[in-house]
Each structure stands twice: as C-alpha cells, then as structure tokens.
Amino acid sequence: MPTVTVLFFAHMRERLGRDREVIDVPAHADATAITDAIAKRHPGETSALSRCRIAVDHAFVQGQVAIRDDAEIAVIPPVSGG
C-alpha cells in the first residue's frame, strides 16, 4: 500500500482540525476506495467525505487510478457561492 499525503480544504479542514495527514491507500483505487481509507481514520466524517471530490497529484479521479508512494491526494468539498 502506498503512503500518501492527504490535503484537506475548506470545511473538511475545519472539521478535522488539520490541513493534511499521511495515510496508506490501496495501490489501485477509485475515489470511493480513497475516501474509505480516509474514513477509517475519521469514521464520523463518512457522510461529509462522500460529498467531496478527490484529486490525485492535481487531477480529479475518474474511475480507477494507480497511486504511487508519496502521491498527493486532495479532498475537495463542494463549493457554493454567489
């Protein structure tokens, strides 16, 4: 399992009280597998994580993606504005 840095933004950063953490994720994963790996460390955030978009090394995850060791994973919550 690759070890990656997960970056949290906006309300996810506020809810977790941190802007990043290092976790292990499956070597080949989709967005659901990535959020499941994060949710194991933060079980109370499963619902909030399910609404977030996931990017791996600056590209949004579309289907399966190979995850390298030291990859950067961004958890991006929905945005609203006006």
Secondary structure by P-SEA (a helix, b strand, c coil): cbbbbbbbcaaaaaaaccccccccccccccaaaaaaaaaaacccaaaaaaabbbbccccccccbbbbccbbbbbbccccccc
